């Protein structure tokens, strides 16, 4: 199958540090290549891939000091995709919704995976207009605010089986991994650590938009002997952090679309203590791969009981439910369905958007 993967340009694929969307694009792309598909990746020029790479920018934009305005690069990328569209069996967008006016008019089958939150009122008008656009969610919870969208499937994220090694959790600490922002609630994690008198290692990045929150609300809390702030970390450091932790704290206060760090933790055999919100009940098996809690008191009790959970079982659940091979298989199923629909439309007439083609021949589905 000839597949285009269109990644945001904010980070390279895969990211050097933080970047959940680009990380998933990488895992999916490399798995599809491994399976023998012809994949073109539209991403930043410093991306690392076995697919054919078409660069929309020289570097991942967040770490490029010369990139002041990100919009021109994404406009250029969209034009690159449109110029090559007829060469693909399917185009898979991971770039939110700016491409919708063009992708609606494509003769090539296409689909969009949403990676962010969808409960914002500003999104409703544009999604109402483009409710015919085929889209994929990364959790069932994510799509609840927009039930009338053209949902094709829910595809949970997956990681390569050999990306992380299982650890024994002998570091004697808890871990927090994620952005510092109000909805991730690092303040809750710090309170849990203090209440249980267990060290907490914090690996986080701070976006410019959250710098004031960091300085005002979080930085004063870091000045405590139990708290070790690591900053933004790469893959090897993440492996060590998660493998040595007795548990990952995920005390979120928002409708988390997926929470990639949860399955990264499972891959290391490390159970999760997470607040019940967003995708958490879909990802964590309560009492098996972690504890789902409602408040600080329940979190403290969960820490006390974390040794009751089997780290081997955490790893087994990861391998069974959250591998990149399973993720790719789920996406391929949707690709084939959409290609068949598009071929039938192109052969027999109006595709519902005013464009008619009777000359297109069916694309191969191998």
N, C-alpha and C positions, 0 to 999 in steps of 0.2 A: 504494500500500500504506500502511496506517496502522500506524506503527511507534513504539514507545516505547523510548527509550534511557534507562537508569537508571545514573547515574554516582555514584561515591562523592562525599561532600560535603567531603572533606578540602581540596580545591583547587577554585577556580572552573573552569569550562569555557570556554575553555582556561585553563590556569594562568598566573599572572603570571610565575612563575619555574619551579621544579622541579615535576614532576608528570606522569609518563609516562602513567598510565592516563587521567587527565582530558584529556590532550592528544589521545590516540587517540580518545576518545569525541567530542571536538570535531571532529576531521577526518572521522570517519565520519558524524556527524550532519549537518555542513554539506554533505558530498558527497551524502548521501541527499536532502536538501532541494533541492540543485541539480538532481538528477535528477527532481524532481517528486513525491516521496513526501511524505505527510503525517506529519511527525515531531513528537513531543512529547519534550522533554528534561526529565527529572527530575534536577535539579542544584541547586547553590547559587544564591541570588538574584542574585549579582553576575556570573553567567555571561553570556557574549556569544554569541548564537546567532540564526540566522534561523528556527530551529524555535520552536514554542510551548514556553515555559519554565514548569515547575512547580517552585517553590522549596521545598526542604526545610530550608533555612537562609538567613539573610539574606546571609551571606558565606561564602566558603570557610573551613572551620573552622581550618585551620592558621594562618592569618593573622588570625583573629578573636580579639582579646584577651579578649573576654567569654565565649568558648566554652571551658569547663573540662572538660566531659564530652561526648564526641562521640556516644555511644550514643543519647541521646534524639532527636537530629536524624535519625539513620538509621532509628529506629523510626517516627518521623513520616513520613519519606519513603516507607517501605514501605507504610504505611497509605494514603498518597496514591496510590501505584501500584495498590493493590488496589481502591480506590474507583473507579478509572477503567478497570480491566482490560478490561472487556467492550467498550470503545470501540476497542480495537486489534486489528489482525490478528496482531501478534506483539509480545512484550515482550522486549527484549534487556537483560539484567542484566550489569553490570560490577562488581558489588559483592561479590565472593567468594561465600560460601555462606550467610549468615544468612537469606536469603529462601527457602531450599530447602523448609522445611515448608509455606510458603504457595504457592510457585510449583508444587509438586507437585500441588496441588489445584485449580489454575486451569483453567478451561475454555478460556482463551486460550492459544494456542501461545506458548512462551517458550523462551529459550536463555540460557545464561550463558557469557561468556568469562572464563577465568581469566587474570589478569595477573601473578600472583606465582608464587613457587616452590611446588612440590607434593611435595617430598621430605621433609616433616616428619612424624615418626611420629604426632603428635597429630591430624593430619588424617585418618588412616586410618579410625577408627571412624565419623566423620560421613559420609565419602565412601562407605564400604561401605553405610551405611543408605540413602543417596541415589544409589546407583549407576545408577538408572533415569533420573535427571535429565539432559536433553540439555545437553551442554557442548561448548565449543570451546577448543582450545589455540592459543597464539600461536607455538609451535614444536613440532616433533615431539619434541625433547628434553624439553620441559616435561612431557609426558604420560607419559613412561616409568615413573615411580614408581607410576602408577595405571592400568595397562593395562585394567582391568576397568570403568572408567567408561564412560558412554554417550557416547563421543566422536562428534561429528557431522562435524568437519573440523578441520584446522589452517589458520588464516588469519593470514598474516604481516601485521605492521603496515604501514601506508602513510602517506605524507605528500602534501599537495597539491603538484603539480608546481612551482608558482610560489612556494612558501613560502621556498625558499632559492635563492640565486644561486651559480653556480659561481665559485670563486676560483682564483687562480693559485699559491697556496701560497708566496708570496714573503716571508713574514714571518720566515723563518729560525728557527722554533721548532717544538717539538712541543706537542701539546695533550692535556690530560686533562680530561674533562667527566663529572661524576657525583657521587653521594653519597660523602662520606668515611665509610667503614665498612670493617671487616676484609675483607669479600669482594671489594670493588672494587680493593684493593691499590694504592692510591696510592703506597705505599712502593716497590713495584716500578717504577712509572713514574718516580719520582725517581731511583732507582738507574740506570735506563736512560739518563736525561738526563745524569747525572754520568759514566757510562761512555763516552758518545758526545760529551760536552762540548758539548751543544746545549741551548739554553734550553728550559724547560718552563713553559707557562702552565697554571695549575690553576684551573678553574672548578667550584666544589663548594659544596654545602650540607651542613650538619651537623645531623642530627636530635638531639634531646635524648638519645636512647638511645645515641648514638655520641659524645657530648661527651667522655667520659672517654678513649675510644680516640683521639680527636682530640688532646686535651691531652697524653696520655702517649706515644703512638706516632708521631703525624704532625707535630705542631707543631714539635718539635725539628728535623725534617728540612727544614722550610720555610726555615730560616735558612741559606740557601745562595745565592750570587750567581746561579746558573743558574735558580733557582726563583722564579716570580712567582705569588703567590696572589691570585686575583681575587674569591673568594667566590662567592655565588650570583648568577647573571646572567640577564637576560631575553633575548628573541628577537633583538633587534638586535645585542646584544653577542655572542651565540652565533654569529650570521652572520659577524661580523668575526673571531671567534676561529677558527672552523673553516675559513673561506676562506683565512686567512693561514697556517695551519699546514701544514707539510710532511707531517705524519702525525698521526693520532689514536692515542694509546696506550690500549689496552683490556686491561690485564693482569690480568684477573679470576681469582678463586680460588673460584668457586662455579658452580652450575648455572644460569647466567643464562637466564631464560625467553625473552627476546628481545634486549634491548639496543637501545633506540630510537636512542641516540646514534650507533650504527654507520651507520644509514641516513641520519641527519641529516648525518653526515660525508660519505657518498657523494654526497648531494645537492649538497654544496659542492665536489665533485670531489676530496675529500681521502681518500687511502687510509688503512687502519686496520692497526695492528699489534696483534694480539689473541692471548691465550693460548687454547689449545684447551680449551674447557669449554662446557657448556650448548649454547646455540643458535649459537655462533660458527661452526661448520662449515656451518650451514645458511644463514647470512646472508652470510658473506664467501666470495668465490671466490678461493682462494689463488693468488697470482701475478697476479691481475687487479684486484680491488678492495682488496687488502691482503695481508698475510702472516699466516699462522697459525703461532704459535710455541709452544714447550714450556718455555722457560726464558729467563733473562736473556741468556745468551750468544747464543741465536738471535735474541732481540729486538734486541740491539746490531747483529748482522749485518743484520737486516731494515732497521734505520734507515739503514745504509750503502747499502743497495740500493733505497731507497724511490723514488729518482728514475727507476728502471727502469719504474715503473708509470705508466700513462697516466691523467691526471686527467679527460680527456674520456671515457674508457671508464668510469671510476667513475660519472660522471654518467649515462651511457647505461644502465648496469646499474640504477642507482636508478630511472630513469624507466620501465624495462621491468618491473621486479620489485616495486618498493616504492612505487607511487603510491597515493593515497587512492582513486582511481577503481577500480583493481584490487582493493583491499581491500573496497570497497563491493560490487563485483560478486560477490566470493567470499561475503560475508555474505548478499547477496540470494539466492544460490543455496540456502544453508542455510535461510533464512527460508521460501522457497517450499516446500521439502521438508517442513519441520516444520508449516507451515500445512496442507498437504495431508493429512498424517498426522492432525493434530488434528481437522480437519473430518470425516475418515472415522470417527474414533473417536466424535465427538460425534453423528454421524448413526446409527451402528450399535451403540452400546452402551458397555459398561464400558471405561474407559480404562486399566485396570490398577491404579488406585489406589482403587477402590471407588466412584467417582462415575460415574453413568450419565446421559447426556443424549441424547434422541432429538428434541429440539426445535430444536437449533441448526442454522442454515442455513450453507452454505459461505460463507466470507469471500472477498472479491474478492482476486485475486492481482496486480493491476496494479502 
